[in-house]
Every structure is written in C-alpha cells, then in structure tokens.
C-alpha cells in the first residue's frame, strides 16, 4: 500500500481490487461511523487507514449498554474513576471516556491530516447537548469540549436544530470546526449552507483567514427511508399498492440527491466563488446510516447510490467489510436520473407523504434517541459506581 498526497488530495494506491479504495476515484471519502476502543488498542485503525483508505471517523454517542459487553476496559475505567455516584459525576466519567477515545483516534490520524492540508484525517466528537438545549448551551458546551480535546483535527458535532444552527454560525466564526449532524430535510440543509457562508463572510470582515475553517453537513439517510417505507407498506388497496411499493427504499437517497444538487448550485454561485477565492473549503456532505438495521444488500445499495465529489460515506465496520469486496462504485450522484428524483415528492404526496414533514419527524426522533443513549450510559455508570 502506498499513500500519495498532492495539493491536499490524498490517494491510496493498490493493485488489488478494493471497492473502498475505488471510491476516491469519484471524489468520495470513506469514514467510520463508530469508534470501538479495540480499533485503537489493537492498532486496527492504522490497518484500515492503510489498506481501505479510511480517512475519518464520525461516531455516534458512546452506548455503554452495548460496549460494556464487548470491551472490559470501559468497565475498569468506570470503577477506577475518582468520582462519586451522582448523575453529574457519572456524566463527567462518560465524557472523559469519549474525550480520551477521540484524542487517541485524532492522534492516529495526525500525519494524514498534515499531509492532506486538513482535508483528511478528521475525527468528529459526538454532541452531548440535550434536544431541548438552547443555542447558548450548545455553544458553551462545544467551546468547552473543543478546548478539552485540544486537537486541530477534531470536529465538534452540533445538531441541525434551529438552536444548533445559531451556535454553528458563531462556532465557525470563531474558527472551530463543526460537523452539522442529524440533517433530514433539504430546507434545513439550505439554512446550514447560509449559516456556513455567513460565518465565513463574518471572518472576512474581521480580517481572519478562511483556510482554517472546516465543516461538514451530515445527512441521515436511513431514518427517512424507515419512516416512508412504513407508510408505503401500510397501503393495502390493490390499485395503489403496486405503485406505492415502487417507491420503497427510494426516499432517503432521493432527499440526499436533492441536497447534493443544492451543494452543486451553491458551489457554482458568485457568493461561494468569492469565498473560495479567499481560501474557503467546501462544506462536504456526509451520508450517515445511523446504525441502520437494514440488510447488508440494502446498506451496500445505499452507498453505491450516493457517490460523488465532495461527499463522505460514513459506514460501520461490518458494512465496510462487505463493501470492500461487493461494492460497485460509480459516480452515481452525477449520473442520477434527475427527472425520476424530481418527481419523487409529488409521487409520494399521492400517498399522503410529505418529505419535509417526514424529515422533521426523523430528526426529532434521532435527537430523542441519541439523548436516550447518553442518559442510559450515564445511568449505567452511576449503577456500577453505586455497587462498589
């Protein structure tokens, strides 16, 4: 395996056919959507970087109810932590473990980050903010954790809620790298693009550089499909059923295609060209599965259908292994049937499905679920400490 870095572009050269490596030919990066501690302690992350072209990590909040079954190092850390058993102390322990893992992963990617001039080798830190948190809370937490992490190749994750977008603009103005997460609608994505450009324009007015501002916009594809599929599958009227079922498993990728078209429009606009001339980096789109329970074939199809320049596919270790040998990379986002995609909203509306409303619901459920994972993990820590 050989790595080449030319003008901020990192290339992985290998004579064998590896579908993961082939994605880079179409401008797409491969990231992991999970960060098991074994990857760091057993040096498996380095192997994935070298052999599969993995260039970043965008994990979900640490689910201790799951990882404690497979990794005893977390249990030892919980029991050895010099804190009490109250919720605040348990949350501090949880945060410390997540910070420690993120730092180790960022250190493993440090060389890649330097060689690619900050484009690759990035690790996102999951958001700990409550779904009900206002922008000031999200902002202060992101700033505090950014200082604690103390790694230039770490991104803070901020939810794409109204409060999150207010915080986003200020964080980017401050020069803090941000991954805008849990995007499920094109309307909200357009707001993200406007916040991104506005923050860069504020930096220009303040005579601050644009080259050190890095940000992503993460779209959650699986949850959109899950909600739409459930509605389509509930249709039992024979004349409508066949037509409804023709749109199964198309909504998530359809919304993602709409978002990608908006990214292309934005990067062709005079507003963006003026910023790019001053060194601004494109806000790449990241496709997140969010631990999709779909069959392997469905996960592979979703990756194949969302390949294009300035995109990232964040996938699980299990799907990574499947795609390595069975993926069929092609520039699918550039070859997409735009007419078929364009009529998707009107076709779904025939069955009472509004993609914007579905997306809003998906985001609300994701915010709730992520908060539940954090709360359950904090409770697990408290219970273990109390048992001492």
C-alpha positions as CSV (number, residue, x, y, z in Angstrom):
1,X,0.0,0.0,0.0
2,X,1.3,3.4,-0.9
3,X,-0.2,6.8,0.0
4,X,0.3,9.9,-2.1
5,X,-0.5,13.5,-1.0
6,X,-0.6,16.1,-3.8
7,X,-2.1,19.6,-3.3
8,X,-4.3,18.5,-0.4
9,X,-5.5,15.3,-2.2
10,X,-4.7,12.0,-0.5
11,X,-4.6,9.0,-2.7
12,X,-4.3,5.3,-1.8
13,X,-2.7,3.1,-4.5
14,X,-3.2,-0.6,-4.5
15,X,-3.0,-3.1,-7.4
16,X,-5.8,-5.3,-6.0
17,X,-9.5,-4.5,-6.5
18,X,-10.8,-2.9,-3.3
19,X,-14.2,-1.1,-3.8
20,X,-13.4,1.1,-0.8
21,X,-10.3,2.4,-2.5
22,X,-12.1,2.9,-5.8
23,X,-14.5,5.4,-4.2
24,X,-11.7,8.0,-4.2
25,X,-11.7,8.0,-8.0
26,X,-15.1,9.6,-7.8
27,X,-14.2,12.2,-5.1
28,X,-15.7,10.3,-2.2
29,X,-14.1,9.6,1.2
30,X,-14.7,6.6,3.4
31,X,-15.2,7.2,7.1
32,X,-16.2,5.0,10.0
33,X,-19.4,5.8,11.9
34,X,-18.2,4.0,15.0
35,X,-15.1,4.1,17.2
36,X,-14.7,0.9,19.2
37,X,-11.8,1.2,21.6
38,X,-10.3,-2.1,20.2
39,X,-9.6,-0.2,17.0
40,X,-7.2,2.0,18.9
41,X,-5.7,-0.5,21.3
42,X,-5.1,-3.3,18.7
43,X,-3.8,-0.9,16.0
44,X,-6.7,-2.0,13.7
45,X,-7.4,1.6,12.8
46,X,-4.0,2.0,11.2
47,X,-4.6,-1.0,9.1
48,X,-8.0,0.4,7.9
49,X,-6.3,3.6,7.0
50,X,-3.6,2.0,5.0
51,X,-5.5,-0.9,3.3
52,X,-9.0,0.5,2.9
53,X,-8.4,4.2,2.6
54,X,-10.4,5.2,5.8
55,X,-9.8,8.9,6.3
56,X,-12.0,9.9,9.2
57,X,-14.5,8.9,11.9
58,X,-17.9,10.4,12.7
59,X,-19.1,8.2,15.6
60,X,-22.4,8.2,17.5
61,X,-22.5,8.9,21.3
62,X,-20.9,6.0,23.2
63,X,-23.5,3.4,24.1
64,X,-22.1,1.8,27.3
65,X,-25.0,-0.7,27.5
66,X,-23.6,-2.1,24.2
67,X,-19.8,-1.7,24.5
68,X,-19.5,-2.9,28.1
69,X,-20.5,-6.4,26.8
70,X,-17.5,-6.4,24.4
71,X,-14.9,-4.2,26.0
72,X,-13.9,-4.6,29.6
73,X,-11.6,-1.6,29.5
74,X,-14.6,0.7,29.9
75,X,-15.8,-1.2,33.0
76,X,-12.3,-0.9,34.6
77,X,-12.2,2.8,33.8
78,X,-15.6,3.3,35.4
79,X,-14.7,1.5,38.5
80,X,-11.3,3.3,38.9
81,X,-12.7,6.8,38.3
82,X,-12.2,9.1,41.3
83,X,-15.8,10.4,41.3
84,X,-19.0,9.9,43.2
85,X,-22.2,8.2,42.2
86,X,-24.4,11.2,41.4
87,X,-25.5,12.0,37.9
88,X,-23.1,14.9,37.4
89,X,-20.1,12.7,38.4
90,X,-21.3,9.9,36.2
91,X,-21.7,12.2,33.2
92,X,-18.2,13.5,33.8
93,X,-16.8,10.0,33.6
94,X,-18.8,9.3,30.4
95,X,-17.5,12.5,28.9
96,X,-13.9,11.7,29.9
97,X,-14.0,8.3,28.2
98,X,-15.4,9.8,25.0
99,X,-12.8,12.5,25.0
100,X,-10.0,10.0,25.6
101,X,-11.0,7.8,22.7
102,X,-11.5,10.8,20.4
103,X,-8.0,12.1,21.3
104,X,-6.4,8.8,20.6
105,X,-8.1,8.5,17.2
106,X,-7.2,12.0,16.3
107,X,-3.5,11.3,17.1
108,X,-3.6,8.2,14.9
109,X,-4.8,10.4,12.0
110,X,-2.4,13.3,12.7
111,X,0.0,12.5,9.9
112,X,-2.8,12.1,7.3
113,X,-4.3,15.4,8.4
114,X,-1.0,17.2,8.0
115,X,-0.2,15.6,4.6
116,X,-3.6,16.5,3.2
117,X,-3.6,20.1,4.4
118,X,-6.5,19.4,6.8
119,X,-8.9,17.7,4.3
120,X,-8.5,14.2,5.6
121,X,-7.7,12.6,9.0
122,X,-10.6,14.1,10.9
123,X,-12.4,12.7,14.0
124,X,-15.8,14.1,15.0
125,X,-16.8,14.4,18.6
126,X,-20.4,13.5,19.3
127,X,-22.8,16.1,20.6
128,X,-23.8,15.9,24.3
129,X,-26.4,18.6,24.0
130,X,-30.0,17.9,25.1
131,X,-32.7,18.1,22.4
132,X,-34.2,21.0,24.4
133,X,-30.9,22.8,24.7
134,X,-30.8,26.5,23.5
135,X,-28.1,27.9,21.4
136,X,-26.1,29.4,24.3
137,X,-25.9,25.9,26.0
138,X,-24.8,24.2,22.7
139,X,-22.3,27.0,22.1
140,X,-20.7,26.9,25.5
141,X,-20.5,23.1,25.6
142,X,-18.9,23.0,22.2
143,X,-16.3,25.6,23.1
144,X,-15.5,23.9,26.4
145,X,-15.1,20.4,24.8
146,X,-13.1,21.9,21.9
147,X,-10.6,23.3,24.5
148,X,-10.5,20.0,26.4
149,X,-9.9,17.9,23.3
150,X,-7.1,20.2,22.1
151,X,-6.7,18.6,18.7
152,X,-6.7,20.5,15.5
153,X,-8.1,17.5,13.5
154,X,-11.2,17.2,15.7
155,X,-14.7,18.4,14.7
156,X,-17.4,19.3,17.2
157,X,-20.8,17.9,16.3
158,X,-23.8,20.2,16.5
159,X,-27.3,19.1,15.7
160,X,-29.1,20.7,12.8
161,X,-31.8,22.1,15.0
162,X,-32.7,25.8,15.0
163,X,-30.7,26.3,18.2
164,X,-27.8,24.3,16.7
165,X,-27.7,26.4,13.6
166,X,-27.4,29.6,15.7
167,X,-24.5,28.0,17.5
168,X,-23.0,26.8,14.3
169,X,-22.6,30.3,12.8
170,X,-20.8,31.5,15.9
171,X,-18.5,28.5,16.2
172,X,-17.4,28.7,12.6
173,X,-16.9,32.5,13.0
174,X,-14.6,31.5,16.0
175,X,-12.7,29.1,13.8
176,X,-13.9,25.9,15.5
177,X,-14.5,23.0,13.1
178,X,-18.1,21.7,13.1
179,X,-20.0,18.7,11.9
180,X,-23.6,19.7,11.5
181,X,-25.5,16.4,12.3
182,X,-28.9,14.8,12.0
183,X,-29.9,16.6,8.8
184,X,-33.0,15.1,7.3
185,X,-34.6,17.8,5.1
186,X,-33.3,19.9,2.2
187,X,-34.9,23.0,3.7
188,X,-32.8,22.7,6.8
189,X,-29.7,22.0,4.7
190,X,-30.2,25.2,2.8
191,X,-30.2,27.0,6.2
192,X,-26.9,25.3,7.0
193,X,-25.3,26.4,3.8
194,X,-26.4,30.0,4.5
195,X,-25.0,29.8,8.1
196,X,-21.8,28.4,6.7
197,X,-21.3,31.2,4.1
198,X,-22.4,33.8,6.6
199,X,-19.8,32.7,9.2
200,X,-17.1,32.9,6.5
201,X,-18.2,36.4,5.5
202,X,-18.0,37.5,9.1
203,X,-14.5,36.2,9.3
204,X,-13.6,38.1,6.2
205,X,-14.9,41.3,7.7
206,X,-12.9,40.7,10.8
207,X,-9.8,40.1,8.6
208,X,-9.5,36.5,9.8
209,X,-8.3,33.6,7.5
210,X,-10.8,31.2,5.9
211,X,-8.3,28.4,5.2
212,X,-8.6,27.0,8.7
213,X,-12.4,26.7,8.8
214,X,-13.5,23.1,8.2
215,X,-17.1,21.9,8.4
216,X,-19.3,19.0,7.3
217,X,-23.1,18.6,6.8
218,X,-24.2,15.1,7.8
219,X,-27.4,13.7,6.3
220,X,-29.2,10.8,7.9
221,X,-30.5,8.6,5.1
222,X,-31.7,5.5,6.8
223,X,-34.3,7.1,9.2
224,X,-36.0,8.9,6.3
225,X,-36.4,5.6,4.4
226,X,-37.6,3.8,7.5
227,X,-40.5,6.3,8.1
228,X,-41.5,6.5,4.4
229,X,-41.3,2.7,3.9
230,X,-43.6,2.1,6.9
231,X,-46.2,4.4,5.4
232,X,-45.9,2.8,1.9
233,X,-46.1,-0.7,3.3
234,X,-49.3,0.1,5.2
235,X,-51.1,0.7,1.9
236,X,-53.2,-2.4,1.1
237,X,-55.6,-1.0,-1.5
238,X,-54.7,-3.2,-4.6
239,X,-54.9,-0.4,-7.2
240,X,-52.5,1.8,-5.2
241,X,-50.3,-0.9,-3.5
242,X,-48.1,-1.7,-6.6
243,X,-47.5,1.9,-7.3
244,X,-46.7,2.7,-3.7
245,X,-44.3,-0.2,-3.3
246,X,-42.4,1.0,-6.4
247,X,-41.1,3.9,-4.1
248,X,-39.9,1.7,-1.3
249,X,-36.3,2.4,-0.3
250,X,-36.1,5.5,-2.5
251,X,-36.9,8.4,-0.2
252,X,-33.7,8.6,1.7
253,X,-31.4,8.5,-1.3
254,X,-33.9,10.9,-3.1
255,X,-33.6,13.5,-0.4
256,X,-29.8,13.0,-0.4
257,X,-29.8,13.6,-4.1
258,X,-31.8,16.8,-3.7
259,X,-29.2,18.0,-1.1
260,X,-26.3,17.2,-3.4
261,X,-27.9,19.2,-6.2
262,X,-28.2,22.1,-3.8
263,X,-24.5,21.8,-2.9
264,X,-23.6,21.9,-6.6
265,X,-25.7,25.0,-7.1
266,X,-24.1,26.7,-4.1
267,X,-20.5,26.0,-5.2
268,X,-21.3,27.5,-8.6
269,X,-22.8,30.6,-7.1
270,X,-21.0,34.0,-7.1
271,X,-21.3,34.0,-3.3
272,X,-19.3,30.8,-2.9
273,X,-16.8,31.7,-5.7
274,X,-15.9,34.9,-3.8
275,X,-15.3,32.9,-0.6
276,X,-13.3,30.2,-2.4
277,X,-11.1,32.8,-3.9
278,X,-10.1,33.7,-0.4
279,X,-9.2,30.1,0.5
280,X,-12.5,28.8,1.8
281,X,-13.0,25.0,1.8
282,X,-16.2,23.4,0.6
283,X,-18.6,22.1,3.2
284,X,-18.7,18.4,2.3
285,X,-21.8,16.3,2.6
286,X,-21.6,13.2,4.8
287,X,-24.0,10.3,4.3
288,X,-24.8,8.7,7.7
289,X,-26.6,5.4,8.1
290,X,-27.2,5.9,11.8
291,X,-26.8,2.3,12.7
292,X,-29.2,1.1,10.1
293,X,-30.6,-2.3,10.8
294,X,-31.2,-2.9,7.1
295,X,-30.0,-6.0,5.4
296,X,-26.4,-5.9,4.1
297,X,-27.7,-5.6,0.5
298,X,-29.6,-2.5,1.3
299,X,-26.6,-0.9,3.0
300,X,-24.4,-1.6,0.0
301,X,-27.0,-0.2,-2.4
302,X,-27.3,3.0,-0.4
303,X,-23.5,3.5,-0.6
304,X,-23.4,2.8,-4.3
305,X,-26.3,5.2,-5.0
306,X,-24.7,8.2,-3.2
307,X,-21.2,8.5,-4.7
308,X,-19.9,11.9,-6.0
309,X,-17.3,14.6,-5.5
310,X,-17.2,16.4,-2.1
311,X,-19.0,13.6,-0.3
312,X,-18.2,11.2,2.5
313,X,-19.8,7.8,3.2
314,X,-19.7,7.0,6.9
315,X,-20.3,3.3,7.4
316,X,-20.0,0.7,10.1
317,X,-17.1,-1.8,10.4
318,X,-19.5,-4.6,9.3
319,X,-20.6,-2.8,6.2
320,X,-17.0,-1.7,5.5
321,X,-16.0,-5.4,5.2
322,X,-19.0,-6.2,2.9
323,X,-18.4,-3.2,0.6
324,X,-14.7,-3.9,0.3
325,X,-15.5,-7.0,-1.9
326,X,-19.0,-6.4,-3.1
327,X,-19.3,-2.7,-3.7
328,X,-19.8,-1.4,-7.2
329,X,-18.6,2.2,-7.2
330,X,-19.6,4.6,-9.9
331,X,-20.3,8.4,-10.0
332,X,-23.9,7.7,-9.2
333,X,-24.7,11.2,-7.9
334,X,-23.6,12.7,-11.2
335,X,-25.4,10.0,-13.2
336,X,-28.7,10.2,-11.2
337,X,-31.9,10.3,-13.1
338,X,-32.9,13.8,-12.1
339,X,-36.4,13.6,-13.5
340,X,-37.1,10.5,-11.5
341,X,-35.8,12.2,-8.4
342,X,-37.6,15.5,-9.1
343,X,-41.0,13.8,-9.3
344,X,-40.4,11.8,-6.0
345,X,-42.1,14.4,-3.7
346,X,-45.2,14.7,-5.8
347,X,-45.5,11.0,-6.3
348,X,-45.2,10.4,-2.5
349,X,-47.7,13.1,-1.9
350,X,-50.3,10.9,-3.6
351,X,-50.0,8.6,-0.6
352,X,-50.2,11.4,2.0
353,X,-46.4,11.6,2.5
354,X,-44.6,14.9,2.7
355,X,-40.8,14.6,2.7
356,X,-40.2,17.8,4.7
357,X,-42.6,16.6,7.5
358,X,-41.1,13.2,7.4
359,X,-37.7,14.7,7.7
360,X,-38.7,16.9,10.7
361,X,-40.1,13.8,12.5
362,X,-37.0,11.8,11.7
363,X,-34.7,14.5,13.2
364,X,-36.9,14.8,16.3
365,X,-36.7,11.0,16.8
366,X,-33.0,10.9,16.3
367,X,-32.4,13.8,18.8
368,X,-34.5,11.9,21.3
369,X,-32.8,8.5,20.7
370,X,-29.3,10.0,21.0
371,X,-30.2,11.7,24.2
372,X,-31.6,8.4,25.5
373,X,-28.3,6.6,24.7
374,X,-26.4,9.2,26.7
375,X,-28.8,9.1,29.6
376,X,-28.8,5.3,29.7
377,X,-25.0,5.2,29.6
378,X,-24.8,7.8,32.5
379,X,-27.2,5.6,34.5
380,X,-25.0,2.6,33.8
381,X,-22.0,4.4,35.2
382,X,-23.9,5.5,38.3
383,X,-25.2,2.0,38.9
384,X,-21.7,0.5,38.6
385,X,-20.2,3.0,41.0
386,X,-23.0,2.5,43.5
387,X,-22.4,-1.2,43.5
388,X,-18.8,-0.7,44.8
